[in-house]
Amino acid sequence: MENIPVIKTERLTKIFPMGKGEFSALKGIDLKLGTGEFAGLIGPSGSGKTTLLNILGSLDSPSDGKALVLGQSIGKLTAKEAAKLRKEKIGFIFQSYNLLQVHTVYENVEFPLLLLNYSANERKKLVMGALEWVGLTDKIKQKPPQLSGGECQRVAIARAMVKTPSIVLADEPTANLDAVNSHNILQTMARMNEELKTTFLFATHDDKVIGYLKRKIYLKDGMIDKDVTN
Amino acid sequence: MIRFLLKGLIRDKSRSLLPLIVVAIGVTLVVFARGYINGIMVDMIEQTARFNTGHVKVTTKAYADNINQAPNDLAILDASNLILKLEDTFPDIDWACRIKFGGLIDVPDEQGETKSQGPAMGIGLDLFSTGSKEALRLNLAKSLVRGNLPTKEGEILLSEDFSQKLGVNSGDMVTLIGSTMGGSMAFYNFSVAGTVRFGNTGLDRGTVIADIRDIQLALDMTDAVGEIIGFFPGGYYNDELAEIVMAKSEKLFVGETGEYSPVMLRLRDQEGLSLYVDLTKSMGTIITFIFMLAMSLVLWNAGLLGGLRRYGEIGVRIAIGEEKGHVYRSMVLESVMVGVAGTIIGTSTGLFLSWLMQTYGLDISEFTKNATTGIMMPNLVRSRITPPDFYIGFIPGVVSTVIGTMLSGIGIYKRKTAQLFKELEA
């Protein structure tokens, strides 16, 4: 199962203009990720983790090389096609949760389903299912400012998972959490990966996250330094 | 989805309440300013029309050429025939004969010697005929300070300030010393029926009013009048109607030549009123445009600030898969909702303030007491609510809000997705 590549990059390069010169954030990355992998991009700041995550999440495009996500070439997608890919197949989890502050827990989790035009009944069923996964069914009417950091991140996970995406991209998901909450969150994600076979790709330099990863891809100066599978 | 957006809009006060207040204030100002300026300008025009120009005026050509001097030696002769002709041709217009005259008012003592004397500007108008609207038009009954309106021949009204200057009370005799139509000296005794205050500094300075028949007798103007003025139905000057009436009058007077032949003047042709008439007509557009521009700039900035504050929300919506165009359209839709709500509130508030101003007015007599223009400035300025005031606010209210949002939204729309994502993570 893990042999089917959901993510594949070939000589992936990303160059940003910097003043009069250029800065190469990614220098010819070759990478394959199969279905159900629980992998992480590990490296210090400036190593290219977030840039790679952005490209794989179709939020940015490569300067050179190829990035195929679920068979679709990111560089060739129109803005509309990229939005469709994100909407249907990719879930995002952010360091700072990025919940919609004026909406309730229920509405935050419901939002991706609204974009997918699910009916009200289907939405209710899926939202409650996702909130059950993260143990927040008793907080559906609360708003993010009324929740703890750990609860917010659980809502973010439920929002990412509610549409059962093929890939979840998580950028430093535990950076704002304490050790107990971090482990809870990581256990939830590991369980989802285990049971739903969703591919998880993290960008992190947090040891707690690294401890949960089944595959560790170390980045250094925009290149893969090491790729270790447990 | 719309319900979801609406919930967000209502709950996020900085997205709804703040722009709503900005729009409501802006629209209130537009509606109030429009009503206020319209009121002032129309009042000025109508006050001038009532006392001086009429909406249209018929005089002789020679009189018209020297109209500022009110030259009664060039007055209309055979006036009763001309007015019949005018009434026949323009039955909807209310025609009235007037004689303007200048002279001295002399107040005698018990021995018949001059006690006091002062220069006066007089108006002779029809005070006694059944159906004459002249007393009503000049609001004489309400302007009365002492005494009564003239009820019989030989009575005269003096402005209150003038009567105080001369030391005259109602019932006292005064003598008008003037010049007859033929250029001889004219002396005519009047009994002071009462005093009036017009609320206009120029008129209150030294105006006297008497029935036109008395003035015709006094100035030897049998069946002669200085001017025949006409007032449009509805009570307000209408430039388009004036144009039609004047064109028709040219046909009516065709063949009449010479300096005593009648000629019609529109209100805009007199006392330099054309600029005011044009301004009144375009004032709504000018005010709306100025406010629209100002409000667009304010709302653009408010939109930009709001947009910057909403980077997080917009970034996450795009990351989750919402299309940029959809985000942009939803922002515009929000601005339409805010614009409409703000306009309704602003229009209601503006109309209420205008109504207060229309009902109670604002006393500006301190500013107008030294006015010397031919245009009569009323001492009490009032707003005037007209039908466009009920909908004019929608232009700056909705259009500016939407333009402001569209301009600020373009900045977000044009940003690269990854850039938004980065800002979102920052």
Interface residues (C-beta under 8 A of the other chain):
Chain A: T50 N54 G57 L59 D60 A79 K80 A82 A83 K84 L85 R86 K87 E88 I90 F92 F94 Q95 S96 N98 L99 L100 Q101 V102 H103 E107 E110 F111 P112 L114 L115 R159 D171
Chain B: M1 F4 K7 G8 R11 D12 G312 E313 G315 V316 R317 I318 A319 I320 G321 E322 E323 K324 K416 T417 A418 F421 K422 L424 E425
